[in-house]
Amino acid sequence: MYAHFYQLSEDPFNLTPDPKFQYINESTREAMAAILHGVKSRKGFITLIGDAGTGKTTLLKRIVDEIEGETGIVFVFNPGVSFDELLEFICMELGIRTEGCGRLQLLERLNEYLLEQLTSGRNVVVMIDEAQTLDDGVLEELRLLSNLETAKEKILQILLSGQTELEEKLRRPGLRQLRQRIAVRTTLKPVRN
C-alpha cells in the first residue's frame, strides 16, 4: 500500500528490520564504531546493551554487512541452549566437521580452525543476540572459550548483545571473571524526540 502510493521501490515497513533503513543517530554511530574497533583489534569480549526496540539486532546485521568477507561470522539468534549445543553450532557454522565429536575434539578443531584463520589474516566473531537469556553456566563456559588465544591476541571475538538484563546479569558475583574480560562495552540509547 505505502510502496504503491508513494511510488517506492520496496516496502519500508517490513516486520523484519532492514539495516539499510536504520536511523543512525549518535548512539548508534558510537556503538558501531566501538564494536568494529573491538572486532578488528581482536579485543575478545564485547557487549552491546540496549532496551527492547533500540535497534540492537539491526545494528548487528549492519555490522555483519560491514565485516563480511574479511571476518568469519557466526550469528546466534536463539541462545537458549546448552554450551555443548552452542559449541557444536559455532563449529557447524564455521564449516568444522562435528560428526562423532565430543566437547574436547570440538574445542581442538575450533582452536586449529581459529589459528588457521589468524595465519591467513582473517578474524572470527561469534555474535550472540538476546544474550540476556543465556544461563550463567553457559556464560562462564564462553569465558573459558575465550582462552583460545595466542601469546599476543585473542583469536575468537565474542559479542554479547542483549537487553539491560544482560548488564544486570554480568554484575553477579559468579560472573566476575567474565565481566573483567569485557574489553569493549557499548550501549544503545533510545531515540529522543
Disulfide bonds with the S-S distance in Angstrom:
none
